[in-house]
Amino acid sequence: MKKRTAWSLVAALVCTVASGFSAGAATNYDYFSVGSTANVTTTTSGGMVIMGGGTDVDEAFEWMINKSGGGDFVILRTSGTNAYNSYVNGLGTVNSVETLIVKNKTGANDNFIYDKIRNAEALFIAGGDQNTYVNYFKDTKVETAIAELKTRGVPIGGTSAGAMVMGEHIYDARNGSVYSDEALDNPFINYMTFTRDFNALWNLSDVIVDTHFYERDRMGRLVGFVARNIKDGWAPANGAKGIGVDEATAYVVEPNGSGYVLGAGYVYFLKTTQAATTISSGQPLKINNVSVYRVGDSSSQSFNLSSWSGSGGTSYTLNAANGSLTSSKGSVY
């Protein structure tokens, strides 16, 4: 079992010469911008980027910029810096890149934050702590603004924790992160905590997203997540779905569900075929025939969320028993 260590996130807010900065009322948020201060309205095309954390995938941001029509590109986060401003601004032609660091629920209900998000032509949710995203944003004007972007057909993306809050079901990690061996040994361990119905973007009903996937060996816990979503009554026994994304990898998806992979790693699409035969507190998870479809960065490989089917990738099944996984192809990845 991996050793747990306490950690803290120290965020330094760096304002570059090319950026504008303003502090929100009573430090509820910080705002940084680069580019034009005048709002524009461009023709946008909807779609999603689900990125696995680690090194960002340039091509995925370029895809979003193209879909934004060169409008205002907004970065949403609860901690960190404005480093995305210069990065995104250097990848294509945009009217502006703006970073919103929302520090609490009051900030998430501020009209300034609401207007900046709802007027965006692209929105990207950065990495960080998905628990703060859920705590600060759920049932606020931020959530309302994101829903308006979806309705308007604006590209929306996220990486790491930002990607993990894009599905209907969210592993919120409010008690800390869970490791795969823990999830398989006891799917009701106190680290297995979930939230639902925050964003639920296009074709992500009954879906839970996990990131840093291969690098942090998260296949076991994603199997545990989908098994729990069935047990908790959130997803059907033959249709609890999970998406696992490797670092430096992105899955880009059209609103109709068709998508492909960009970057160095793989994206794994899991779907249950039946409920777990053993899933109770303190007992190892037992579930059979969880289907997996693995897709990489190749013009011959794709996956459609709407039909939950792929082409050109690798298909196999997983079983969980006695605290471990077995795979029909040998490797669980």
C-alpha positions as CSV (number, residue, x, y, z in Angstrom):
1,M,0.0,0.0,0.0
2,K,1.3,3.5,-0.9
3,K,2.3,5.6,2.1
4,R,0.2,8.6,2.8
5,T,1.9,12.0,3.2
6,A,0.5,15.3,4.3
7,W,0.9,18.1,1.8
8,S,-0.1,21.7,1.3
9,L,-0.6,23.7,-1.8
10,V,1.3,27.0,-1.8
11,A,0.1,29.3,-4.6
12,A,2.1,32.3,-5.8
13,L,0.1,34.8,-7.8
14,V,2.5,36.0,-10.5
15,C,1.4,39.1,-12.5
16,T,3.4,39.4,-15.8
17,V,4.0,42.7,-17.6
18,A,1.5,41.7,-20.3
19,S,-1.2,40.9,-17.8
20,G,-3.9,42.9,-16.1
21,F,-4.7,42.2,-12.5
22,S,-7.5,43.0,-10.1
23,A,-8.4,41.7,-6.7
24,G,-12.1,40.8,-6.0
25,A,-14.1,42.3,-3.1
26,A,-12.8,41.1,0.2
27,T,-10.3,38.8,-1.6
28,N,-13.1,36.5,-2.8
29,Y,-11.4,36.2,-6.2
30,D,-8.4,37.3,-8.2
31,Y,-8.6,38.3,-11.9
32,F,-5.8,38.3,-14.4
33,S,-6.0,39.1,-18.1
34,V,-3.9,39.4,-21.2
35,G,-5.1,40.9,-24.6
36,S,-8.0,43.2,-25.3
37,T,-10.2,44.5,-22.4
38,A,-13.2,44.9,-24.8
39,N,-15.6,42.0,-24.8
40,V,-16.3,40.4,-28.2
41,T,-18.9,38.0,-29.5
42,T,-17.7,35.4,-32.0
43,T,-19.3,32.3,-33.6
44,T,-18.4,29.3,-31.4
45,S,-18.7,25.6,-31.8
46,G,-19.3,23.3,-28.8
47,G,-17.1,20.5,-27.6
48,M,-15.0,19.2,-24.7
49,V,-11.4,18.6,-23.9
50,I,-10.8,16.0,-21.1
51,M,-7.1,16.2,-20.2
52,G,-5.2,14.0,-17.9
53,G,-2.9,16.4,-16.0
54,G,0.8,16.8,-16.1
55,T,2.2,18.4,-19.3
56,D,-0.5,20.3,-21.2
57,V,-1.4,19.2,-24.7
58,D,-0.9,22.2,-27.1
59,E,-3.0,20.7,-29.8
60,A,-6.0,20.4,-27.5
61,F,-5.9,24.1,-26.6
62,E,-5.5,25.0,-30.3
63,W,-8.6,22.9,-31.0
64,M,-10.5,24.9,-28.4
65,I,-9.2,28.2,-29.7
66,N,-10.4,27.3,-33.2
67,K,-13.8,26.4,-31.8
68,S,-13.9,29.7,-29.8
69,G,-13.7,31.7,-33.0
70,G,-10.9,33.7,-31.5
71,G,-13.0,35.1,-28.7
72,D,-12.4,35.4,-25.0
73,F,-10.7,32.4,-23.5
74,V,-11.4,32.0,-19.7
75,I,-9.3,29.9,-17.3
76,L,-11.2,28.9,-14.1
77,R,-9.4,27.8,-10.9
78,T,-9.5,28.0,-7.1
79,S,-5.8,28.3,-6.6
80,G,-2.6,28.7,-8.5
81,T,-1.3,31.4,-10.9
82,N,-2.1,33.1,-14.1
83,A,0.5,31.1,-16.1
84,Y,-2.1,29.9,-18.5
85,N,-2.7,33.4,-19.8
86,S,0.6,33.7,-21.7
87,Y,0.6,30.0,-22.6
88,V,-2.8,30.0,-24.3
89,N,-2.3,33.5,-25.8
90,G,0.8,32.1,-27.6
91,L,-1.0,29.2,-29.1
92,G,-3.4,31.1,-31.4
93,T,-5.3,34.2,-32.1
94,V,-7.8,35.2,-29.3
95,N,-9.3,38.4,-28.1
96,S,-8.2,37.8,-24.6
97,V,-7.1,35.2,-22.1
98,E,-8.5,35.7,-18.6
99,T,-7.8,33.8,-15.4
100,L,-10.4,33.7,-12.6
101,I,-9.1,32.4,-9.3
102,V,-12.3,32.0,-7.2
103,K,-11.4,31.6,-3.5
104,N,-14.7,30.7,-1.9
105,K,-18.5,30.3,-2.5
106,T,-19.0,34.1,-2.2
107,G,-16.6,34.6,-5.1
108,A,-18.5,32.0,-7.1
109,N,-21.7,34.0,-6.6
110,D,-20.1,37.3,-7.6
111,N,-21.7,39.0,-10.6
112,F,-18.2,39.9,-12.0
113,I,-17.2,36.2,-12.1
114,Y,-20.6,35.2,-13.5
115,D,-20.4,37.7,-16.3
116,K,-16.8,36.7,-17.2
117,I,-17.7,33.1,-17.5
118,R,-21.0,33.5,-19.3
119,N,-19.5,35.9,-21.8
120,A,-16.6,33.5,-22.6
121,E,-16.0,31.9,-26.0
122,A,-14.0,29.1,-24.4
123,L,-13.7,27.9,-20.8
124,F,-10.9,25.7,-19.3
125,I,-11.0,24.4,-15.7
126,A,-7.4,24.1,-14.5
127,G,-6.0,21.4,-12.2
128,G,-6.0,21.8,-8.4
129,D,-8.4,20.2,-5.9
130,Q,-11.7,18.9,-7.1
131,N,-13.1,19.2,-3.6
132,T,-12.8,23.0,-3.7
133,Y,-14.4,23.1,-7.2
134,V,-17.4,21.2,-5.9
135,N,-17.6,23.1,-2.6
136,Y,-17.2,26.5,-4.1
137,F,-19.0,26.1,-7.4
138,K,-21.9,23.7,-7.0
139,D,-25.3,25.5,-6.7
140,T,-23.7,28.9,-7.5
141,K,-23.7,31.4,-10.3
142,V,-20.5,29.7,-11.6
143,E,-22.5,26.5,-12.1
144,T,-25.3,28.5,-13.8
145,A,-22.8,30.2,-16.1
146,I,-21.1,26.9,-17.2
147,A,-24.6,25.6,-18.0
148,E,-25.2,28.7,-20.2
149,L,-22.0,28.0,-22.1
150,K,-23.0,24.5,-22.7
151,T,-26.4,25.6,-24.1
152,R,-24.7,28.3,-26.2
153,G,-22.3,25.8,-27.8
154,V,-19.0,27.0,-26.3
155,P,-16.0,24.7,-26.0
156,I,-15.3,23.6,-22.4
157,G,-12.2,21.8,-21.2
158,G,-10.4,20.7,-18.0
159,T,-7.3,19.0,-16.8
160,S,-6.6,16.9,-13.7
161,A,-9.1,18.0,-11.1
162,G,-10.7,20.3,-13.6
163,A,-11.4,17.3,-15.9
164,M,-12.7,15.2,-12.9
165,V,-15.6,17.6,-12.3
166,M,-16.9,17.3,-15.9
167,G,-18.9,14.1,-15.6
168,E,-22.3,13.5,-14.0
169,H,-20.5,11.7,-11.1
170,I,-17.5,13.1,-9.4
171,Y,-14.9,11.6,-7.2
172,D,-14.6,14.6,-4.9
173,A,-11.8,13.5,-2.6
174,R,-13.1,15.5,0.3
175,N,-11.4,13.2,2.8
176,G,-8.2,12.9,0.7
177,S,-7.2,10.8,-2.3
178,V,-7.8,7.1,-2.4
179,Y,-5.3,4.6,-3.9
180,S,-6.3,1.7,-6.1
181,D,-5.4,-1.0,-3.6
182,E,-7.5,0.7,-1.0
183,A,-10.5,1.0,-3.3
184,L,-10.3,-2.7,-4.2
185,D,-9.7,-3.8,-0.6
186,N,-12.7,-1.8,0.7
187,P,-14.8,0.2,-1.7
188,F,-16.5,2.0,1.2
189,I,-13.2,3.2,2.8
190,N,-13.7,6.8,4.0
191,Y,-11.6,8.1,1.1
192,M,-14.2,7.0,-1.4
193,T,-16.5,10.0,-1.5
194,F,-18.6,11.2,-4.4
195,T,-20.8,14.1,-5.6
196,R,-23.2,14.1,-8.6
197,D,-24.9,16.6,-10.9
198,F,-22.4,19.4,-11.0
199,N,-21.5,20.0,-14.7
200,A,-22.5,16.8,-16.5
201,L,-21.4,18.0,-19.9
202,W,-22.3,16.6,-23.3
203,N,-22.7,12.8,-23.3
204,L,-21.3,12.4,-19.8
205,S,-24.4,11.0,-18.1
206,D,-23.5,8.1,-15.8
207,V,-19.8,8.9,-16.3
208,I,-17.0,9.5,-13.8
209,V,-13.7,10.8,-14.9
210,D,-10.2,10.0,-13.4
211,T,-6.8,11.5,-14.4
212,H,-3.1,11.0,-14.0
213,F,-4.2,7.5,-14.8
214,Y,-1.4,5.2,-15.7
215,E,1.2,7.3,-13.9
216,R,-0.5,6.9,-10.6
217,D,-1.9,3.4,-11.2
218,R,-5.6,4.4,-10.9
219,M,-7.3,1.6,-12.9
220,G,-8.2,-0.2,-9.6
221,R,-9.8,2.8,-8.1
222,L,-11.8,3.7,-11.3
223,V,-13.2,0.1,-11.2
224,G,-14.1,0.8,-7.6
225,F,-15.7,4.1,-8.6
226,V,-18.0,2.6,-11.2
227,A,-18.9,-0.3,-8.9
228,R,-19.9,2.2,-6.1
229,N,-21.9,4.3,-8.6
230,I,-24.1,1.2,-9.2
231,K,-24.3,0.3,-5.5
232,D,-25.3,3.9,-4.6
233,G,-28.1,3.8,-7.1
234,W,-26.6,6.4,-9.4
235,A,-26.0,4.3,-12.5
236,P,-27.5,1.1,-14.0
237,A,-25.7,-2.2,-13.4
238,N,-24.9,-2.6,-17.1
239,G,-24.0,1.0,-17.7
240,A,-21.8,2.6,-15.1
241,K,-19.1,4.3,-17.1
242,G,-15.6,5.6,-16.3
243,I,-13.0,7.6,-18.3
244,G,-9.4,7.4,-17.3
245,V,-6.9,9.8,-18.9
246,D,-3.1,9.5,-18.8
247,E,-0.9,12.5,-18.2
248,A,0.1,14.6,-21.2
249,T,-2.9,13.3,-23.0
250,A,-6.3,14.8,-24.0
251,Y,-9.5,13.4,-25.3
252,V,-11.3,15.9,-27.6
253,V,-15.0,15.4,-28.2
254,E,-17.6,16.9,-30.4
255,P,-21.1,17.5,-28.9
256,N,-22.4,14.5,-30.8
257,G,-20.0,12.3,-28.9
258,S,-17.4,11.6,-31.5
259,G,-13.9,12.1,-30.3
260,Y,-10.2,11.2,-30.5
261,V,-7.0,11.3,-28.5
262,L,-4.1,13.7,-28.6
263,G,-0.8,13.5,-26.7
264,A,1.6,11.0,-25.3
265,G,-0.6,8.4,-23.5
266,Y,-3.9,6.7,-23.7
267,V,-7.5,7.2,-22.7
268,Y,-9.4,4.3,-21.2
269,F,-13.2,3.9,-21.5
270,L,-14.7,1.6,-18.8
271,K,-18.3,0.3,-18.7
272,T,-19.8,-2.2,-16.3
273,T,-21.8,-5.2,-17.7
274,Q,-23.2,-6.2,-14.3
275,A,-23.3,-5.1,-10.7
276,A,-20.6,-6.2,-8.2
277,T,-21.2,-9.6,-6.7
278,T,-19.5,-8.4,-3.5
279,I,-19.5,-4.8,-2.5
280,S,-19.8,-4.0,1.2
281,S,-17.9,-2.1,3.8
282,G,-14.6,-3.7,4.9
283,Q,-14.8,-6.4,2.2
284,P,-12.7,-6.7,-1.0
285,L,-14.6,-5.7,-4.2
286,K,-15.7,-8.5,-6.5
287,I,-17.0,-7.5,-9.9
288,N,-16.6,-9.3,-13.3
289,N,-16.4,-8.4,-16.9
290,V,-15.9,-4.6,-16.7
291,S,-15.3,-3.7,-20.4
292,V,-12.3,-1.5,-21.3
293,Y,-11.6,0.3,-24.6
294,R,-8.2,1.9,-24.9
295,V,-7.5,4.6,-27.4
296,G,-4.2,6.4,-28.3
297,D,-3.1,9.3,-30.5
298,S,-3.6,7.7,-33.9
299,S,-5.7,8.7,-36.9
300,S,-7.0,5.2,-37.0
301,Q,-8.3,5.2,-33.4
302,S,-11.4,7.0,-32.1
303,F,-14.2,6.6,-29.5
304,N,-17.8,7.8,-29.5
305,L,-19.3,8.7,-26.1
306,S,-22.9,8.7,-27.5
307,S,-22.7,5.0,-28.6
308,W,-19.9,4.2,-26.1
309,S,-18.0,2.4,-28.9
310,G,-14.6,2.7,-30.4
311,S,-12.7,2.0,-33.5
312,G,-9.1,0.9,-34.0
313,G,-8.3,0.8,-30.3
314,T,-7.7,-2.1,-27.9
315,S,-10.7,-3.9,-26.2
316,Y,-10.5,-6.1,-23.1
317,T,-12.2,-6.9,-19.8
318,L,-11.3,-6.7,-16.2
319,N,-12.3,-8.7,-13.1
320,A,-11.8,-7.5,-9.5
321,A,-11.4,-10.0,-6.7
322,N,-9.4,-10.4,-3.5
323,G,-8.1,-6.9,-3.7
324,S,-6.6,-7.0,-7.1
325,L,-7.5,-6.8,-10.9
326,T,-7.0,-9.4,-13.6
327,S,-7.2,-8.6,-17.3
328,S,-8.3,-10.6,-20.3
329,K,-5.2,-9.3,-22.2
330,G,-2.7,-9.8,-19.3
331,S,-2.0,-6.1,-18.4
332,V,-4.7,-4.0,-16.8
333,Y,-3.5,-1.1,-19.0
